[in-house]
Amino acid sequence: QVQLVESGGGLVQAGGSLRLSCVSSRSIFSLNHMGWFRQAPGKQRDLVAIIMRGGDTNYAASLKGRFTISRDNAKNTVYLQMNSLKPEDTAVYYCNAADYSARANYWGQGTQVTVSS
């Protein structure tokens, strides 16, 4: 099992920035990827960004350039730096991790991000 604990959400004005953090209870290198998804009210949960074990990153095309995913291996922590935030970025942001060999997919409890206009 893997526990993922997110932090860093909150209320910010449009144009502002936030940094989300996700701490894994297991070594990042034991996981195939870690990343972030988000879910706005009444919508499906969508990919924001993931970082692979080897360091490659994938972003939702519409977010690339404003959002940056990174990690601190020693702290088993993944970050999401969000800049130039827009009201449409308002959502619950979920940390995700996967262990492909175990066919396991893990989720954090989610952290609310609200961007006011």
Residue pairs with C-beta under 8 A, 6 or more apart in sequence:
1 25
1 106
2 24
2 25
2 26
2 31
2 97
2 99
2 104
2 106
3 24
3 25
3 106
4 22
4 23
4 24
4 25
4 95
4 96
4 97
4 106
4 107
4 108
5 22
5 23
5 95
5 108
5 109
6 20
6 21
6 22
6 93
6 94
6 95
6 108
6 109
6 110
6 111
7 20
7 21
7 22
7 23
7 111
8 18
8 19
8 20
8 21
8 111
9 18
9 20
9 93
9 111
9 112
9 113
10 18
10 112
10 113
10 114
11 114
11 115
11 116
12 18
12 85
12 113
12 114
12 115
12 116
13 115
13 116
14 85
14 86
14 87
14 115
14 116
14 117
15 84
15 85
16 85
16 115
17 81
17 82
17 83
17 84
17 85
18 82
18 85
18 113
19 79
19 80
19 81
19 82
20 36
20 79
20 80
20 82
20 93
20 95
20 111
20 113
21 77
21 78
21 79
22 34
22 36
22 77
22 78
22 79
22 80
22 95
22 108
23 75
23 76
23 77
24 31
24 34
24 76
24 77
24 78
24 97
25 76
26 76
27 76
28 34
28 53
28 71
28 73
28 76
28 78
29 53
29 73
30 99
31 53
31 97
31 98
31 99
32 52
32 53
32 98
32 99
32 100
32 101
33 50
33 51
33 52
33 53
33 96
33 97
33 98
34 50
34 51
34 71
34 78
34 95
34 96
34 97
35 47
35 48
35 49
35 50
35 51
35 58
35 69
35 78
35 95
35 96
35 97
36 48
36 49
36 50
36 69
36 78
36 80
36 93
36 94
36 95
36 96
37 45
37 46
37 47
37 48
37 93
37 94
37 96
38 45
38 46
38 48
38 89
38 91
38 92
38 93
38 94
38 113
39 45
39 46
39 91
39 92
39 94
39 110
40 88
40 90
40 91
40 92
43 91
45 94
46 60
47 58
47 60
48 59
48 60
48 63
48 67
48 69
48 80
48 93
49 57
49 58
49 59
49 60
49 63
49 67
49 68
49 69
49 80
50 57
50 58
50 69
50 96
51 57
51 69
51 70
51 71
51 78
52 58
57 69
59 67
59 69
66 82
66 83
66 84
66 85
67 80
67 81
67 82
67 83
68 80
68 81
68 83
69 78
69 79
69 80
69 81
70 78
70 79
70 81
71 77
71 78
71 79
72 79
78 95
80 93
82 89
82 113
85 113
85 115
86 115
87 115
87 116
87 117
88 115
89 113
89 115
90 113
90 114
90 115
91 113
92 110
92 111
92 112
92 113
93 110
93 111
93 112
93 113
94 107
94 108
94 110
95 107
95 108
96 105
96 106
96 107
96 108
97 105
97 106
98 104
98 105
98 106
99 106
